[in-house]
Amino acid sequence: MRVLLADDQAQVRSALWLLLEQEPGFQLVGEAADATGLLLAAAEKAPDLVLLDWELPGLPVAQLVRLLQYERPLLKIIAMSSRPEVAQLALKAGVHAFLSKSESPERVLSIIRANV
């Protein structure tokens, strides 16, 4: 599973990178800090999964989800936010799952594995 991390906070990307690089079956292919970087990285790196910060700057995230799905119809997208109240909005926009940034590492892995 080729994974691309998209979050404007370097600490979040770093924590996810450290968590996932130790997990069998995951290959981290890149990271992005904004919508433009994500679209370029998705086109270049051909990920199977994007972990997407729901507050990623650059474009409305619902529009970004549509663009990603148009370009890569089989791409799995898991939205992340520190605001759990946006979960339903993210799911309505077409992401496969939602993950709160306050989840434990074990729960993060569980949510990712259940949706890939």
N, C-alpha and C positions, 0 to 999 in steps of 0.2 A: 504494500500500500504506500504509494508516493504521497507525501503530506507537505502542504504549503501552509505556513503560518502567516496570518494577516492581522496585525494589531499595531496601533500607533505607539504603544508603550513597549520599549525595549525590554523592560523587566518581565513583562508577560510573555513576550516571544522567547526570551531566554529560559524562563521557567518551563514553558511547554517543550522547548527544544531538549532541555535536560531530561525531562520526564519521558519523552517519546523516543529519544535516541537509544535508550536502554531497552526498549520493548521490541521483542522479535516481531517481524512482519511489517515494521514501519521504516520507511526510508524518507528522511527529511530532505526535501529538494530545494527549499528556499523560504524566504520570508519577505514580507512587505509591510510598510508602515503607513501606506495610504492607498486609495482606490486605484490610482494610475499604476503604482508599483505592483499592485495585486494583479491587475489585468495583464500587464507585461509579463510578470512572472508566470502567471497561469498559461499564457500562450507559449512561453519559452520552455517551461519545466514540465508541462503536461501532468499535473498532479491528479491523483484519484480522489483526494480529500483536501478541502480547505477548512481550516479552523479560522473563522471570520469574526472579528470584533464587530459587534453590531453598531458601534459608534465610530467606525473607521472613517477618517476624513477623506473628502474628495468628491464623493457622489452620495446621493441618498442611498442608503444600503439596500433598500428594496430594489432599486433600479440596478445596483451593482449585482445583486443576486440574479436578476433576470438576464443581464449581460453574460455573466459567467455560465448560466444554464444554456443560453443560446449558443455560446461558443463551444461548450463542453457538456453535452446533454447527459452524460453518464457521471459527471462530477458530483460527489457527495459534498454537501456544505453543512457544517455544524456552526451555528451562530453562538457567540459568547458575549456575555455582558455582566457587568457588576450590578446591573439593574434587573432583577428577576421579573419585574412587571412587563418587560418588553418581550417575554417569551412567546406569548400568543401572536403578537405582531410579527415576530420573526418567522414563526411557523406558517402563518398565513401568507407570508412573502415567498414561501416555497423552500425554506431550508429543511434539512432532514431531521435535525435535532437542535435542541438548545441546551447550553451549558452555562451555569452560573460561574463566574470567576472566583466565587468563594467556596466552590466545591473542593473536597479533599482530592489529592492526587489519585487515590484509588477510585473514587467516584468519577473523576475525569476520564480515566482509562476505561472504566465500565461503560460510560455513555458513548465514548468513541467506538469501542469494540462492538457495542450493540447496534451501531448505525453504519457500519462499513461492510 
